[in-house]
Amino acid sequence: MHAARPYTVPDAPETGTIALCDESMRRDTATSGVYLLSSVIVPLGALPAVRERMTGLRLPGQRKKLHWRDESAARRALAADGLAALDADIVIATWCGMSQDKQERARRKALETLLLDLARRSVRRALFESRGPDRDRADVASLAGLRRSGILPPSLRVHHAPGGDEHALWAADIAAGAYNAAMGGTCAHWEKALEGSKGTVLTCGACGTPHTPAIRSDPR
C-alpha cells in the first residue's frame, strides 16, 4: 500500500456519496474511555464545495489545518456553523470501555460498526484521515475481513488522505469534536451542527446502547 495522498475524485463522472471520517477519544477514567468515529456523508459531486467551505473557516494567514482541539470556543461555534451549512448526514460510531493499551482494538470495533452502517446507506467511498501507512493498512484489513465474511459489498471502498492536504476531512474533525464535547455535557456546538445536518448515533458495539447526547430538542 502506498503512502496516503490527497483524495482525487475519479475523472469519470461518479454518482453516489462519500463519507468523510475522523476519530476522537474520550477518557471516562484513567483506565477507561470511549473511542468514536465520525462520518460526514455528502454527495461525491459536492466534495469540491465542502473543501471550499472548510478552507474558508481558517483564519487569515492560517496555513495549518483546522483542528477542533486547537480552536477557541468562538472559533468552534463558527466551525459548527460551517458543518451545519453542509446539509450532510452525520453518523457517529462508538466503542466504550476502551483501555489505554487497547485503542487500536477499540478503533477496529468502532470501524466495523461504521462501515456496516455506511454499506446499508449505499455509500460508495469512505475517506479517512491518514494515521500513517501501518495504521492505514489496518483499516483496509478490517474492510477486507468484513468483505470476506460476506457482510460488506465490494462497492464500498476505503481511502486515506493527509488531514492537512484534504480540507474536506475537517468536516469530520468538527463533527467528532462537537459530539465529543456533547458527551461531556457541552452540547451547544453539536446542537448547532444538527440545525443543518441529520445526526445518527449508532448503537455501541461494546454496551449495546447508543451514546446519544441529551440535547434540548430535535432540531429537525
N, C-alpha and C positions, 0 to 999 in steps of 0.2 A: 504494500500500500504506500502510495506516495505521500509526501507531506501535504498538509491541508493548504488549500488555495482559496481565494475568494470564489464564491459560487457563481457560476455562469449559467444564465438561462439558455436552454438549447436554442440553436439558430432556427430550427423548425418550430412553427407555432405549436404550443402545447397548452391544452386546456387542463383544468383541474386546479388543485390547491397545493400550497406549500405550507408546512408547519415550521415556524422559526422557534428554536428550542434553546433553553438555557437552564442552568441549575442554581440552586441555593441550598443552604443548610441552616437549620435552626437548632440550637442547643437547649434542651429542656433542663438537663443536669450535666454534671461533669462527665457522666458516662452514658448518657442517652440523648438522642436528638431526632430530628426529622429531616430526611433528605427529600427535596422536592425538585421536580422538573416542570418548567412552564413551557407552554406551547402556544404560539400566536398564529392562528391559521388564517391565511389570506389567499386570494386567487393568485396563481402564478403570474398572470399578467399585471398584477398590482405591485409586484416586487420593486420595480424602479420608483414608484411613488412612495412606497414605505421607506426606502432608502433615503429619499429626498426629505421626507418629514423627519426622520430620525436625525439626519445630519443637521437639519435646521434647529435642533434642540441644543446644539453646542453653543457655548459662549463665544463671542467674537474673539478670534485668535486661538481658540482652543483646538489643539491638534490631537490630543489623546481621545480614546473612545469614551462615550458616555457610560458611566458606571454608577448604578444606583447607590452603592455603598459609599461612594465618594461625594455624593451630591448633598447640598443643604436641603432643609425642609422646603424652602421656597422653590428650589430647582426640582425637587421631587414632585411637587404639585404641577409644575409645568410639564414634566415628563409624563405624568399620569394623564394630563390633558392630551398630550400628543398620542398616547396609546389609545385613549378613548376615540380620537378622531379617525382611527383606522377602521372602525366598524368591523372588527375581527371577531373570531371565536377564540376565546382564551381557555385553554384546558390545563389543569393542574393535576399532576400525579405525585403521590407521596409514598414514602416508606418510613414508618415511625419505629422507635426503639433502636435507632442507629447508634452503635457504639463507636468510639474513636477509631478503633482498628478495623471497622467493618464498613467504611464509607463506600468502597467500590462495590461491595455486595448490595448495599442499600441502593446505589445508583442502578445497578443491574436490575434489581427488582422493580424499582420505580419506572425504569426504561421499558420493561416488559409491559407494565400496565399502560403506559403512554402509547407505545407502538400498537398494541391491540386496539386501543380506542381510535387511534388515527386510521387504522385499517378499516374499522367499522364506518368511519366517516368518508371513506374512499379518498383519503389524502394521497397524493402521488409522490411527494417529496418531504422528507424530514431533514432540516438543516440545523446542525448543532454547532455551537462554538467549539473550536478545536481545543483539546486539552493536551495536545502532543501526540505523536504517532502511535505510541504504545497504547495509550488510553483510548484513542480514536479507534484503533483496531479492536479493542474490547467491545465498544459499542457495535461495530459491524459484526462481531462474532455473536453477540446477543441476537441481532437481527437474523443472522444465518441459522441460529439454533431454533428460533421461532418458525422460520420457514420450513426447516426440516421436520418440525413437528406437525406441519400442515395447518397451522392456525394463522399464518400470515401470508398474504398473497405476494407474488413476485413484483406486482406493480408498485409497491411501496419501497422506496429507496432511501437510504440514509447517506447524507453528505456531511462534511465538516468544513468549516472555514474559520480563519482567524477573526476574532471579535473586533480587532482594530481595523481590519480591512472591509469586513462585511457589515455595513452600518445597519442593515435590516435586522440583524440579530439583537440590536439594542432594544428593540420592542420586547423581546423575550426577557431580557435582563430587567426591564421596567416591570413586566408582569410578575416575575419571580420576586423582585424586591417589594412590590406593593402587597403581594399576597403574604409574603413572609412577615411584613410589618403588621398586617391584619391578624395573623395568627397570634401575634404578641399583644393585640388589643388596640393597635393604631390603625383604624380601618379607613380613614378619610381617603387615602390615595387609591386603595382597592375599590372603594365605592365610586370614586371619580372615574376610574378606568371602565367600570361596568356601566357608566352612563352612555357609552358609545359602543361597547362591546359586550358580547354574551359570554359569561363566565361559567365554566363547569369544573367542579372539583370532584375528581374520580374517587371511588372507594379505595381506601388504603389497603394494599395487599397484606400488610402486617397485622392490622387490627380489625379489618372488615368494616370500617366506617369511614365516611368522608370527613376530612378535617376542614369543614366549611366555616369560615369566619362568621361571627354573629353581626352582620351589618344591619343598619336600621330598617331597610326595606329593599325589595327587589326593584332596582331602577327601571327594569324593562317591563 
